[in-house]
C-alpha cells in the first residue's frame, strides 16, 4: 500500500468541514481520502 502525504492546509480544511457537520463518509467520497486517515487527523 502506498502512503500519500497530505499537506497541512488540506488536512485543516477537512477537519473544518468535519467539525461543521459533514460526515466522514461524505468527506471520503468528495476528497478520496480514507476514513482511517480522517479519524487519525481528528485525534
Secondary structure, DSSP 8 states (H G I E B T S, - for coil): -------HHHHHHHHHHHHTT--HHHHHHHH---HHHHHHHT-
